[in-house]
Amino acid sequence: MPAADSWRQPDRRFVVTGSARPRDIRDLMGRPFFALGHMARLEPLRYRSRQMEIVVEASAPLGMATIRDADILLWLTGQIVDALNHDLWVSRHVRFTPWRLFQDLGWADGTHQYRRLYGALARLAETRVTTSLRQGPEWREKPFAWISDVRISREDGVALTLPDWLMEMACDRSHVLSVDPAYFRLYGGLERWLYRLARRHAGRQKDGWRFDLRDLHARSGTLSPWRNFVIDVAGIARRQVVPGYDCKVIYGGKQPVLRISPTVLPTVSVDNRVNPTVGQDADHTIAHGAEIPLLTVQKTSQCVVFKSGISPVTYITNIITYYVGDSGLSVFLPAVRSGHGKKAREAVADRMVGAP
């Protein structure tokens, strides 16, 4: 088996060659690391509790990486864990074909999905994260981007580098959890965040978990006012759209409480080979005695104005093209054509995990 820190070899590249189940990192679940909305968020996200502090900053014009953009990180984490499960070495320098990612995440193989991929890569590369979580006393001097050194070409697909902070947790399999494939079919950012919260805390525990909604409002990083947040969560609970979990908002106390409990079975098996004694938490309630926010998210209004004479769709496309190009990414948007999937498969057929 490769050494635990073999991924630190600077001159090696991990080449994705096959399918792998996406996995999430526990420290990212239920905390405000990504924007939940679909509109570009430019203002910083600041969260502070007794245990940690998180600052996420975005660059114009695309804004902060969203929870949908994080699908790429979940997929890459799954690839890393799968390689380690097969006693293969891994690296934070990764190369993959868009076709492989589209297949595993259920994205359609077309021009629209390529634009979605390039926009997500650009936001992940330009979002800056500073956190005290697992960073030591000098954490303010250690900001990082979700990905860096991004290069895109027809020959090699996508090449990028993951941060050490993320890689260390991805390689410690006690810090990762498998994800129900139905999660990637959720459209709303809050729905996705609630699933990740439930997966981390409720897991498969029979009694589930209870959450103070006032605390969740701060921890989500949402820009929605408190009243709207409660209405949105109650609507999600009423529709029961969180895969694998039953959600119910309970009123009557000082603050409304969200109760999340696992259903009999998720949509598919989500076994992840993680030691259950490591993956479980001690308490069953997040309330005033647990992670108490001291400084919640800044909430300021923003106005999006489209340039005169340019339609919204054209404007967004122009932003993506300019922004990605300005970041040094070599962009190509292949037209949808017959045989494209076959050529993509042929491009990865001769690749080997572990090739430099």
Secondary structure, DSSP 4 states (H G I P E B T S, - for coil): ---TTGGG-TT--EEP-S----EEEGGGTTS--SB-SSS---S-EEEEESS-EEEEE--TTT-SPBTTTTHHHHHHHHHHHHHHHTT----SEEEE-HHHHHHHHT--SSHHHHHHHHHHHHHHHH-EEEE-TTT-TTGGG--EESSEEEEEETTTEEEEE--HHHHHHHTSGGGEEE--GGGGG---HHHHHHHHHHHHHTTT-TT-EEEEHHHHHHHH---S-HHHHHHHHHHHHHHT-STTEEEEEE-SSSS-EEEEEE-SS-SS-------HHHH--S-SEESTTS--EEE----------PPTT--HHHHHHHHHHHHHHHTT-----PPP-TTHHHHHHHHHHT--TT--
